[in-house]
């Protein structure tokens, strides 16, 4: 097994440990148990637990970013369709790592590198949505504050995601329906023109950080 393959195993094991045990209770031992690799081998690749957690978070966010790019590039339904599916990205797949991401949110306040990565990714996401809203508005001759609309829309998506993970009171499909209705109401589009499931391959895409679905 190559060095990079071992590191990838350790990263995935770290994400699984975080999902199971949280940030405080994840240790080199729990990660070793998840990966089947020795503590000594882990120490060979990473200086300490925090070093591994930071690296694993970067790896996970790279996968998220690559998936986002795949969805937007593969969607062939005009500016509005690309906007709709872009904002729906958090609800287009179930990788099983949502609880893990919640633990990273709490760890961000003690790991500045994690907080910086989160702010960078979400900042770029809002900027992308802002540009897409502006493009849709120009196409329709509308005067809107694209930045404020993007904040509203992305916070709606974030709130739906949080409720989905914490409450489990509704589905990913219902989240996409809510976002579609909001956008169609804003821009006068017919919801039926934009399928809930994008007509693209959501399983196979190029990524520098391949991540298998989590299974209990």
URKADA-V842423 format. One record per residue. RES is the residue in one letter. NEAR is the number of other C-alpha atoms within 8 Angstrom. Layout:
res->{RES | RES}
near->{NEAR | NEAR}
This chain:
res->{X | X | X | X | X | X | X | X | X | X | X | X | X | X | X | X | X | X | X | X | X | X | X | X | X | X | X | X | X | X | X | X | X | X | X | X | X | X | X | X | X | X | X | X | X | X | X | X | X | X | X | X | X | X | X | X | X | X | X | X | X | X | X | X | X | X | X | X | X | X | X | X | X | X | X | X | X | X | X | X | X | X | X | X | X | X | X | X | X | X | X | X | X | X | X | X | X | X | X | X | X | X | X | X | X | X | X | X | X | X | X | X | X | X | X | X | X | X | X | X | X | X | X | X | X | X | X | X | X | X | X | X | X | X | X | X | X | X | X | X | X | X | X | X | X | X | X | X | X | X | X | X | X | X | X | X | X | X | X | X | X | X | X | X | X | X | X | X | X | X | X | X | X | X | X | X | X | X | X | X | X | X | X | X | X | X | X | X | X | X | X | X | X | X | X | X | X | X | X | X | X | X | X | X | X | X | X | X | X | X | X | X | X | X | X | X}
near->{4 | 5 | 6 | 6 | 8 | 9 | 9 | 8 | 9 | 13 | 12 | 11 | 12 | 14 | 12 | 12 | 13 | 12 | 13 | 7 | 9 | 11 | 9 | 6 | 6 | 13 | 8 | 10 | 8 | 9 | 13 | 14 | 8 | 10 | 10 | 6 | 9 | 7 | 9 | 6 | 8 | 12 | 9 | 7 | 7 | 9 | 8 | 8 | 9 | 7 | 9 | 12 | 9 | 11 | 9 | 12 | 11 | 10 | 10 | 10 | 9 | 11 | 13 | 8 | 9 | 12 | 10 | 10 | 8 | 10 | 13 | 10 | 7 | 7 | 12 | 7 | 7 | 6 | 9 | 10 | 11 | 13 | 11 | 11 | 12 | 11 | 12 | 12 | 10 | 7 | 11 | 9 | 7 | 6 | 8 | 8 | 11 | 9 | 9 | 13 | 9 | 8 | 12 | 11 | 9 | 8 | 10 | 11 | 8 | 6 | 10 | 8 | 8 | 13 | 11 | 8 | 9 | 8 | 8 | 8 | 10 | 8 | 8 | 8 | 8 | 11 | 8 | 8 | 13 | 12 | 9 | 12 | 13 | 10 | 9 | 10 | 12 | 9 | 7 | 6 | 6 | 7 | 6 | 7 | 6 | 10 | 7 | 7 | 11 | 12 | 9 | 8 | 9 | 11 | 8 | 9 | 12 | 8 | 8 | 9 | 10 | 8 | 10 | 12 | 9 | 6 | 7 | 8 | 6 | 8 | 8 | 9 | 8 | 8 | 13 | 11 | 9 | 8 | 13 | 10 | 9 | 8 | 10 | 11 | 8 | 6 | 7 | 6 | 8 | 7 | 9 | 5 | 6 | 7 | 8 | 7 | 5 | 7 | 6 | 7 | 6 | 8 | 4 | 5 | 9 | 6 | 9 | 7 | 8 | 6 | 7 | 5 | 8 | 8 | 4 | 2}
